[in-house]
Amino acid sequence: MDPFLFKEHYPDHTRAVHHSQWGVCTLGYAMSQRGARELLLELGLKGANAPFDLLLRTFCNGDAGRGANKCLTTQPSLMEHHRPVGPSKDDSDINEEGGEGFRSVAETRMIRWSVRLNAEKLIKGEPPVDQYPDTDGMKV
């Protein structure tokens, strides 16, 4: 099943685990010792000819003549980029993703209860803010 269609097949507040497809960025990952050895063999000894995150993608998918490996992810993700208040051009140091705008409100996209955004509340023992509250008025 296409992971982008999960929301049509699963109820709200469901996190699905599936084979990683077309992953980019390396916000966080874990692997077995055997997987680490295979990754070192593929990327360290057979050649690194692309950015690390794209090499991880070829390692998982078996692209570019590499054998496919068991790579799992969650949908929605557990980690995501944090975007602080400030110039949008600061969003990336590898491309012009942000443009010329200014972000007046910090956000961590696709993360419902962002630790980064809720750090002060968590430290003070206060309830965290839900970035994506339920629309039917239900309090979670």
GIUR-V745854 format. One record per backbone hydrogen bond with DSSP energy under -1.0 kcal/mol. NH is the residue of the N-H (numbers start at 0). CO is the residue of the C=O. E is the energy in kcal/mol with one decimal. If there is no record, write none. Layout:
((NH CO E) (NH CO E))
This chain:
((4 1 -2.3) (5 2 -1.0) (7 4 -1.7) (8 5 -2.0) (9 5 -1.8) (15 74 -2.7) (17 72 -2.2) (19 70 -2.8) (35 31 -2.3) (36 32 -2.1) (37 33 -2.3) (38 34 -2.5) (39 35 -2.5) (40 36 -2.3) (41 37 -2.7) (42 38 -3.0) (43 39 -1.9) (44 39 -1.2) (45 40 -1.5) (54 50 -2.0) (55 51 -2.4) (56 52 -1.5) (57 53 -2.0) (58 54 -2.4) (59 55 -2.4) (60 56 -2.8) (61 57 -1.9) (65 62 -1.9) (68 59 -1.1) (70 68 -1.0) (72 17 -2.6) (74 15 -2.4) (82 106 -3.6) (85 102 -2.1) (87 100 -2.6) (89 86 -1.6) (90 87 -2.1) (102 85 -3.3) (106 82 -2.4) (110 107 -1.6) (117 113 -1.6) (121 117 -2.9) (122 118 -2.5) (123 119 -2.1) (125 120 -2.9) (130 111 -3.0))
